Amino acid sequence: MSFSPEVINAAWKRAGGRCECILATCPSHGGRCNKALDPQNRTEGMKWHAHHVVSQSAGGSDGLQNCLILCVPCHEHTKSYGRS
């Protein structure tokens, strides 16, 4: 499964159109990334992904509480990037 459009829209609204990454290990930033993102997800450098905080393979849900909106560079630095 993956996030429903409703969950993604709710996460986008919660994020305020900005990256929600707060990983201390992310080399892109210190603290919250907060990068402005493209609502249409088309502009290079402003693209984003809906990220599972707890991966599906580890039992994570497809609910809002397990969804973060991350810019692509931050998402690529998560431990579970590329895995379901």
N, CA, C and O atoms as a DFTB+ gen file, in Angstrom:
336 C
 N C O
     1  1       0.838      -1.187       0.000
     2  2       0.000       0.000       0.000
     3  2       0.884       1.252       0.000
     4  3       2.103       1.180       0.159
     5  1       0.252       2.350      -0.177
     6  2       0.928       3.639      -0.095
     7  2      -0.069       4.644       0.484
     8  3      -1.233       4.319       0.721
     9  1       0.402       5.851       0.702
    10  2      -0.472       6.866       1.271
    11  2      -1.603       7.197       0.300
    12  3      -1.397       7.253      -0.912
    13  1      -2.781       7.411       0.840
    14  2      -3.910       7.834       0.018
    15  2      -3.734       9.308      -0.335
    16  3      -3.003      10.026       0.346
    17  1      -4.399       9.761      -1.397
    18  2      -4.336      11.199      -1.718
    19  2      -4.810      12.062      -0.552
    20  3      -4.284      13.156      -0.343
    21  1      -5.789      11.589       0.205
    22  2      -6.295      12.353       1.350
    23  2      -5.223      12.531       2.418
    24  3      -5.085      13.616       2.983
    25  1      -4.459      11.468       2.701
    26  2      -3.382      11.542       3.695
    27  2      -2.291      12.483       3.202
    28  3      -1.795      13.311       3.965
    29  1      -1.918      12.363       1.938
    30  2      -0.875      13.234       1.386
    31  2      -1.320      14.695       1.436
    32  3      -0.535      15.572       1.795
    33  1      -2.563      14.954       1.081
    34  2      -3.073      16.335       1.134
    35  2      -3.076      16.877       2.556
    36  3      -2.723      18.036       2.778
    37  1      -3.470      16.052       3.522
    38  2      -3.475      16.482       4.924
    39  2      -2.049      16.737       5.416
    40  3      -1.806      17.699       6.145
    41  1      -1.105      15.877       5.017
    42  2       0.297      16.062       5.416
    43  2       0.863      17.329       4.774
    44  3       1.597      18.082       5.414
    45  1       0.518      17.557       3.509
    46  2       0.973      18.770       2.811
    47  2       0.471      20.020       3.529
    48  3       1.216      20.977       3.738
    49  1      -0.802      19.989       3.898
    50  2      -1.398      21.129       4.596
    51  2      -0.703      21.349       5.934
    52  3      -0.377      22.484       6.284
    53  1      -0.474      20.269       6.686
    54  2       0.220      20.364       7.979
    55  2       1.622      20.944       7.797
    56  3       2.073      21.755       8.606
    57  1       2.310      20.524       6.727
    58  2       3.686      20.972       6.478
    59  2       3.759      22.422       6.000
    60  3       4.828      23.031       6.017
    61  1       2.635      22.965       5.579
    62  2       2.635      24.342       5.093
    63  2       3.437      24.523       3.817
    64  3       3.953      25.609       3.552
    65  1       3.545      23.446       3.015
    66  2       4.286      23.543       1.762
    67  2       5.792      23.572       1.937
    68  3       6.521      24.016       1.051
    69  1       6.257      23.094       3.089
    70  2       7.696      23.103       3.381
    71  2       8.154      21.729       3.845
    72  3       7.371      20.961       4.404
    73  1       9.419      21.422       3.612
    74  2       9.993      20.148       4.024
    75  2       9.914      20.015       5.545
    76  3      10.223      20.954       6.279
    77  1       9.497      18.837       6.003
    78  2       9.360      18.589       7.438
    79  2      10.556      17.858       8.043
    80  3      10.485      17.423       9.192
    81  1      11.646      17.712       7.303
    82  2      12.799      16.969       7.803
    83  2      13.398      17.648       9.036
    84  3      13.645      18.854       9.045
    85  1      13.620      16.848      10.063
    86  2      14.294      17.330      11.278
    87  2      15.440      16.400      11.665
    88  3      15.907      16.425      12.803
    89  1      15.897      15.570      10.705
    90  2      16.964      14.616      10.991
    91  2      18.282      15.325      11.283
    92  3      18.786      16.086      10.458
    93  1      18.818      15.073      12.434
    94  2      20.105      15.669      12.809
    95  2      21.220      15.142      11.908
    96  3      22.247      15.798      11.740
    97  1      21.020      13.966      11.333
    98  2      22.047      13.353      10.492
    99  2      21.959      13.787       9.030
   100  3      22.787      13.376       8.217
   101  1      20.976      14.604       8.689
   102  2      20.816      15.040       7.304
   103  2      21.857      16.118       6.992
   104  3      21.891      17.148       7.664
   105  1      22.700      15.897       5.989
   106  2      23.747      16.872       5.682
   107  2      23.232      18.135       4.987
   108  3      23.993      19.081       4.784
   109  1      21.951      18.157       4.624
   110  2      21.405      19.301       3.898
   111  2      21.114      20.513       4.770
   112  3      20.969      21.620       4.251
   113  1      21.024      20.327       6.099
   114  2      20.572      21.416       6.968
   115  2      20.905      21.117       8.423
   116  3      21.353      20.018       8.753
   117  1      20.688      22.082       9.275
   118  2      20.752      21.904      10.721
   119  2      19.394      22.271      11.290
   120  3      18.893      23.359      11.005
   121  1      18.782      21.409      12.081
   122  2      17.419      21.653      12.549
   123  2      16.429      21.284      11.470
   124  3      16.706      20.399      10.660
   125  1      15.280      21.939      11.436
   126  2      14.285      21.628      10.407
   127  2      14.739      22.200       9.068
   128  3      15.206      23.336       8.988
   129  1      14.595      21.400       8.026
   130  2      14.979      21.832       6.678
   131  2      14.163      23.053       6.273
   132  3      14.728      24.096       5.942
   133  1      12.835      22.931       6.297
   134  2      11.931      24.044       6.035
   135  2      11.996      24.590       4.607
   136  3      11.513      25.693       4.350
   137  1      12.581      23.838       3.684
   138  2      12.683      24.260       2.284
   139  2      11.295      24.382       1.668
   140  3      10.457      23.500       1.856
   141  1      11.044      25.463       0.936
   142  2       9.776      25.650       0.228
   143  2       9.683      24.640      -0.907
   144  3      10.649      24.416      -1.635
   145  1       8.507      24.033      -1.047
   146  2       8.293      22.976      -2.025
   147  2       7.203      23.365      -3.022
   148  3       6.332      24.182      -2.723
   149  1       7.269      22.767      -4.206
   150  2       6.304      23.031      -5.266
   151  2       5.029      22.226      -5.025
   152  3       5.091      20.997      -4.983
   153  1       3.882      22.874      -4.866
   154  2       2.636      22.142      -4.638
   155  2       2.309      21.162      -5.767
   156  3       1.676      20.133      -5.530
   157  1       2.734      21.475      -6.988
   158  2       2.487      20.589      -8.127
   159  2       3.570      19.528      -8.276
   160  3       3.446      18.624      -9.102
   161  1       4.637      19.635      -7.477
   162  2       5.730      18.660      -7.448
   163  2       6.401      18.497      -8.814
   164  3       6.755      17.389      -9.214
   165  1       6.568      19.608      -9.515
   166  2       7.163      19.558     -10.854
   167  2       8.473      20.315     -10.983
   168  3       9.284      19.999     -11.853
   169  1       8.694      21.312     -10.128
   170  2       9.858      22.186     -10.262
   171  2      11.102      21.516      -9.688
   172  3      11.153      21.179      -8.506
   173  1      12.097      21.331     -10.541
   174  2      13.347      20.724     -10.091
   175  2      13.918      21.551      -8.945
   176  3      13.903      22.781      -9.000
   177  1      14.412      20.894      -7.926
   178  2      14.940      21.578      -6.748
   179  2      13.881      21.864      -5.704
   180  3      14.202      22.225      -4.571
   181  1      12.606      21.704      -6.081
   182  2      11.502      21.926      -5.141
   183  2      10.580      20.708      -5.085
   184  3       9.474      20.778      -4.548
   185  1      11.054      19.581      -5.652
   186  2      10.246      18.361      -5.647
   187  2      10.269      17.724      -4.266
   188  3      11.190      17.948      -3.480
   189  1       9.242      16.924      -3.980
   190  2       9.083      16.337      -2.652
   191  2       8.480      14.944      -2.748
   192  3       7.922      14.553      -3.773
   193  1       8.609      14.206      -1.646
   194  2       8.025      12.872      -1.503
   195  2       7.262      12.807      -0.187
   196  3       7.578      13.520       0.766
   197  1       6.257      11.947      -0.148
   198  2       5.590      11.602       1.114
   199  2       6.366      10.422       1.684
   200  3       6.463       9.376       1.043
   201  1       6.915      10.581       2.871
   202  2       7.823       9.606       3.491
   203  2       7.155       8.879       4.642
   204  3       6.486       9.496       5.470
   205  1       7.338       7.548       4.694
   206  2       6.892       6.755       5.840
   207  2       7.920       6.906       6.964
   208  3       9.078       6.524       6.791
   209  1       7.521       7.450       8.100
   210  2       8.410       7.589       9.255
   211  2       8.881       6.203       9.689
   212  3      10.078       5.968       9.853
   213  1       7.940       5.300       9.871
   214  2       8.237       3.879      10.122
   215  2       7.908       3.159       8.830
   216  3       6.763       3.192       8.379
   217  1       8.885       2.515       8.230
   218  2       8.676       1.872       6.935
   219  2       7.569       0.827       7.002
   220  3       7.297       0.261       8.061
   221  1       6.949       0.585       5.884
   222  2       5.904      -0.430       5.808
   223  2       6.460      -1.800       6.171
   224  3       5.779      -2.590       6.825
   225  1       7.677      -2.089       5.758
   226  2       8.279      -3.388       6.064
   227  2       8.524      -3.566       7.560
   228  3       8.655      -4.692       8.038
   229  1       8.587      -2.460       8.299
   230  2       8.759      -2.520       9.756
   231  2       7.423      -2.370      10.479
   232  3       7.385      -2.211      11.699
   233  1       6.325      -2.422       9.715
   234  2       5.003      -2.356      10.336
   235  2       4.375      -0.974      10.355
   236  3       3.344      -0.774      10.997
   237  1       4.981      -0.014       9.659
   238  2       4.439       1.343       9.622
   239  2       3.136       1.418       8.851
   240  3       2.922       0.670       7.897
   241  1       2.280       2.313       9.265
   242  2       0.966       2.460       8.638
   243  2       1.017       3.457       7.482
   244  3       2.030       4.115       7.244
   245  1      -0.088       3.546       6.785
   246  2      -0.257       4.541       5.732
   247  2      -1.097       5.710       6.229
   248  3      -1.721       6.415       5.436
   249  1      -1.111       5.916       7.550
   250  2      -1.881       7.000       8.154
   251  2      -1.088       8.295       8.241
   252  3       0.131       8.313       8.068
   253  1      -1.798       9.362       8.509
   254  2      -1.200      10.696       8.591
   255  2      -0.086      10.769       9.638
   256  3       0.923      11.439       9.419
   257  1      -0.259      10.095      10.759
   258  2       0.743      10.157      11.826
   259  2       2.078       9.533      11.404
   260  3       3.092       9.742      12.071
   261  1       2.089       8.772      10.307
   262  2       3.308       8.125       9.831
   263  2       3.817       8.747       8.531
   264  3       4.691       8.182       7.873
   265  1       3.281       9.893       8.165
   266  2       3.616      10.530       6.893
   267  2       4.298      11.873       7.124
   268  3       3.791      12.722       7.857
   269  1       5.456      12.053       6.487
   270  2       6.142      13.344       6.480
   271  2       6.335      13.783       5.042
   272  3       6.591      12.958       4.165
   273  1       6.214      15.066       4.800
   274  2       6.514      15.641       3.494
   275  2       7.980      16.059       3.527
   276  3       8.375      16.912       4.322
   277  1       8.783      15.452       2.656
   278  2      10.223      15.725       2.624
   279  2      10.662      16.126       1.225
   280  3      10.192      15.566       0.234
   281  1      11.572      17.106       1.145
   282  2      12.193      17.402      -0.142
   283  2      12.996      16.161      -0.553
   284  3      13.392      15.364       0.296
   285  1      13.226      16.009      -1.837
   286  2      13.903      14.813      -2.334
   287  2      15.288      14.630      -1.693
   288  3      15.603      13.513      -1.283
   289  1      16.134      15.673      -1.586
   290  2      17.443      15.458      -0.960
   291  2      17.344      14.935       0.486
   292  3      18.105      14.053       0.881
   293  1      16.408      15.482       1.265
   294  2      16.248      14.994       2.641
   295  2      15.732      13.557       2.646
   296  3      16.191      12.734       3.438
   297  1      14.777      13.255       1.763
   298  2      14.245      11.896       1.711
   299  2      15.346      10.900       1.367
   300  3      15.391       9.804       1.926
   301  1      16.228      11.274       0.455
   302  2      17.325      10.386       0.066
   303  2      18.291      10.101       1.210
   304  3      19.043       9.128       1.151
   305  1      18.283      10.937       2.254
   306  2      19.171      10.726       3.395
   307  2      18.517       9.944       4.536
   308  3      19.149       9.724       5.570
   309  1      17.267       9.523       4.365
   310  2      16.628       8.701       5.403
   311  2      17.137       7.274       5.297
   312  3      17.548       6.829       4.225
   313  1      17.107       6.566       6.405
   314  2      17.597       5.184       6.423
   315  2      16.753       4.256       5.551
   316  3      17.260       3.265       5.026
   317  1      15.478       4.574       5.400
   318  2      14.592       3.665       4.675
   319  2      14.331       4.086       3.232
   320  3      13.476       3.492       2.576
   321  1      15.035       5.085       2.719
   322  2      14.802       5.552       1.345
   323  2      14.957       4.407       0.361
   324  3      15.935       3.659       0.400
   325  1      13.969       4.283      -0.530
   326  2      14.036       3.255      -1.564
   327  2      13.478       1.921      -1.127
   328  3      13.413       0.986      -1.926
   329  1      13.073       1.813       0.126
   330  2      12.462       0.575       0.627
   331  2      11.021       0.869       0.989
   332  3      10.684       1.991       1.368
   333  1      10.177      -0.134       0.871
   334  2       8.763       0.083       1.229
   335  2       8.521      -0.122       2.696
   336  3       7.390       0.021       3.161
